[in-house]
Amino acid sequence: MRRIGVRIRPLEHIMTRNPFFPKFTDLPSDLAVFPLAGAVVMPGVQLPLNIFEPRYLNMVGDALASDHLIGMVQPTSETMAEETPEIHRVGCAGRITSYSETSDGRIVLVLTGVCRFQVRAEIEGRKGYRRASVDWERFAADYHSETQKIPDRSGFLSSLRSYCTLRGVEIPWEDLEKMSDSELINLLCAHLPLSPEDKQALIETLSTLERAALMRGLLDMASASSMRVAEHRH
């Protein structure tokens, strides 16, 4: 069995909203967008990034000089290899909550998810990076704590354990079990080694309950596929 070697540290990747985060009504209508397949941020979840391309160094510099916000979006699978790929219409904005400059000209930063958005249209880029006109209203619930509970959390965790065992994903289970349902699901959306297409489907799913149900189905299908592959090898 091939070990992917993914390790998730929940307590390092979850951050509560702080006073520096914008109010929902203050979110901008235009946003710098960073197309990157498989790199997903969700509300409250931290995403480390290593920035080295000049256009994205420009993007980070401009973000730091203004509202610290960057919109993470995924390219569509059909155009992923292109220099300027088409992007999905739903992404999530993250706020730069820490960064450091390296001696070789890179910026290592952490984005913390703020709110998902709908891309209205791409607008004129700036200094080589892309920008979009965005709408936040569909995802206003990202600014509110959800009180609904996953109906069968133990069953969900059982599916997650099977997936992690088969895929070689390391999770500190005691920490994970202390997390709220929304924190848990958002963290897994961002950091499990799911396909870009699966991550996109999860990003676009509105509520935590719906996202949990979709994720459990994806985990079970991935586990079943891994077991079939293992059986064919013997």
C-alpha positions in Angstrom: 0.0 0.0 0.0 1.4 3.4 -1.0 1.5 5.8 2.0 0.7 9.4 1.2 2.2 10.7 4.4 -0.3 13.5 5.0 -0.4 14.7 8.6 -3.2 17.0 9.9 -2.7 18.9 13.1 -6.1 20.3 13.9 -5.2 22.7 16.7 -2.6 24.4 14.4 -5.0 24.9 11.5 -8.1 26.2 13.3 -8.4 29.9 14.3 -11.3 31.7 15.8 -12.3 35.0 14.2 -10.5 37.9 15.7 -11.0 41.7 15.8 -8.8 42.2 12.7 -11.2 40.3 10.6 -13.6 42.4 8.5 -17.3 42.6 9.3 -19.5 40.9 6.7 -20.8 44.3 5.5 -17.2 45.5 5.0 -16.1 42.7 2.7 -14.9 44.1 -0.6 -16.7 43.9 -3.9 -13.4 43.3 -5.8 -10.8 40.7 -4.8 -7.4 39.4 -5.8 -7.8 35.7 -6.8 -5.2 33.0 -6.6 -6.0 30.0 -8.8 -4.3 26.9 -7.3 -5.6 23.4 -7.7 -6.1 21.5 -4.5 -5.3 24.5 -2.3 -8.5 25.2 -0.4 -9.2 27.5 2.5 -12.4 27.4 4.5 -13.8 29.7 7.2 -11.7 29.5 10.3 -9.2 27.2 8.7 -5.5 28.1 8.2 -3.7 27.4 5.0 0.1 27.8 4.8 1.4 29.1 1.4 4.9 29.5 -0.1 4.8 32.4 -2.5 7.7 32.8 -5.0 6.3 33.8 -8.4 6.7 37.6 -9.1 3.0 38.1 -9.9 1.9 36.5 -6.6 4.6 38.3 -4.6 2.9 41.5 -6.1 -0.5 40.2 -5.0 0.7 39.6 -1.5 2.3 43.0 -1.3 -0.8 44.7 -2.4 -3.0 42.6 0.0 -0.7 43.5 2.9 -1.0 47.2 2.0 -4.8 47.1 2.1 -7.2 44.6 3.7 -4.9 41.5 3.8 -7.5 39.5 1.8 -6.8 37.0 -1.0 -9.4 34.9 -2.7 -8.4 31.2 -3.2 -10.0 29.6 -6.2 -9.5 26.4 -8.1 -8.9 26.2 -11.8 -11.4 24.0 -13.7 -10.0 20.5 -14.4 -10.2 21.1 -18.2 -8.0 24.1 -18.1 -5.7 23.4 -15.1 -2.6 23.1 -17.2 -3.1 26.4 -19.0 -1.1 29.5 -18.2 -4.4 31.4 -17.6 -6.9 28.7 -16.6 -10.6 29.2 -16.3 -11.6 29.3 -12.6 -14.5 27.9 -10.7 -17.2 30.4 -9.7 -17.0 29.7 -6.0 -13.9 30.2 -3.8 -13.1 31.3 -0.3 -11.3 34.4 0.9 -8.5 34.2 3.4 -6.9 36.8 5.5 -3.1 36.9 5.8 -2.7 36.4 9.5 1.1 35.8 9.5 3.9 36.0 7.1 7.7 36.1 6.9 10.2 37.0 4.2 13.0 34.6 3.2 16.5 35.5 2.2 15.9 34.0 -1.3 13.0 36.3 -2.1 10.0 34.2 -1.1 7.1 35.0 1.3 5.9 32.2 3.6 2.5 33.1 4.9 -0.6 31.7 6.5 -4.1 32.5 5.2 -7.0 32.1 7.6 -10.4 31.5 5.9 -12.9 34.3 6.2 -15.9 33.7 3.9 -16.8 31.9 0.7 -17.7 34.0 -2.4 -19.3 33.7 -5.8 -17.3 35.1 -8.7 -19.5 37.6 -10.7 -16.9 38.2 -13.3 -13.2 38.6 -13.8 -12.0 42.2 -14.0 -8.7 43.8 -15.1 -5.8 42.3 -13.4 -3.1 44.2 -11.6 0.7 43.7 -11.7 0.3 40.3 -13.3 -2.2 38.7 -10.9 -5.9 38.2 -11.5 -8.8 40.0 -9.8 -12.6 39.4 -9.8 -15.8 41.1 -8.9 -17.3 38.9 -6.2 -20.6 38.5 -4.3 -20.7 37.2 -0.7 -24.4 37.0 0.0 -24.9 33.3 -0.8 -22.4 32.5 1.9 -23.4 34.9 4.7 -23.9 32.0 7.0 -20.1 31.6 7.1 -20.2 34.5 9.5 -22.5 32.7 12.0 -21.9 29.7 14.2 -24.0 26.7 13.1 -25.9 25.0 15.9 -27.0 21.9 14.0 -25.1 18.7 14.8 -24.0 16.0 12.4 -26.7 13.3 13.0 -24.3 10.4 13.2 -20.9 11.9 14.2 -19.6 8.5 15.4 -20.4 7.0 12.0 -18.8 9.9 10.2 -15.6 9.4 12.3 -15.7 5.7 11.5 -15.7 6.5 7.8 -12.9 9.0 8.3 -10.8 6.4 10.3 -11.2 3.9 7.5 -10.2 6.5 4.8 -7.2 7.7 6.9 -6.0 4.1 7.5 -6.1 3.2 3.8 -4.6 6.5 2.6 -1.9 6.9 5.2 -3.3 10.1 6.6 -2.2 10.9 10.2 -4.7 12.7 12.5 -4.5 13.3 16.2 -7.9 11.9 17.0 -8.1 13.2 20.6 -7.8 16.8 19.3 -10.2 16.2 16.5 -12.9 14.8 18.7 -12.9 18.1 20.7 -13.7 20.2 17.7 -17.2 21.4 16.8 -18.9 19.9 13.8 -18.3 23.0 11.6 -14.7 23.3 12.6 -14.1 19.6 11.9 -15.8 19.6 8.5 -14.1 22.8 7.3 -10.7 21.5 8.4 -11.1 18.3 6.6 -12.4 20.1 3.4 -9.1 22.0 3.3 -6.6 19.5 4.4 -7.7 15.9 3.4 -5.9 14.7 0.2 -9.2 14.7 -1.8 -9.2 15.4 -5.5 -9.6 19.1 -6.6 -13.0 18.2 -8.0 -14.2 16.7 -4.7 -12.8 19.7 -2.8 -14.7 22.0 -5.1 -18.0 20.1 -4.6 -17.5 20.5 -0.8 -16.7 24.2 -1.1 -19.9 24.8 -3.0 -22.1 22.9 -0.5 -23.8 25.5 1.7 -24.4 24.0 5.1 -22.2 21.9 7.4 -24.7 19.1 7.5 -24.9 18.9 3.7 -21.1 19.1 3.5 -20.7 16.4 6.1 -23.0 14.1 4.2 -21.2 14.7 1.0 -17.8 14.2 2.6 -18.8 10.9 4.2 -20.0 9.7 0.8 -16.7 10.7 -0.8 -14.6 9.1 2.0 -16.6 5.8 1.7 -16.2 5.7 -2.1 -12.4 6.5 -1.8 -12.0 3.7 0.8 -13.9 1.2 -1.3 -11.8 2.1 -4.3 -8.6 1.7 -2.3 -9.7 -1.7 -1.1 -10.6 -2.9 -4.6 -7.1 -1.8 -5.8 -5.5 -3.7 -2.9 -7.5 -6.8 -3.7 -6.5 -6.8 -7.3 -2.8 -6.7 -6.3 -3.1 -10.0 -4.4 
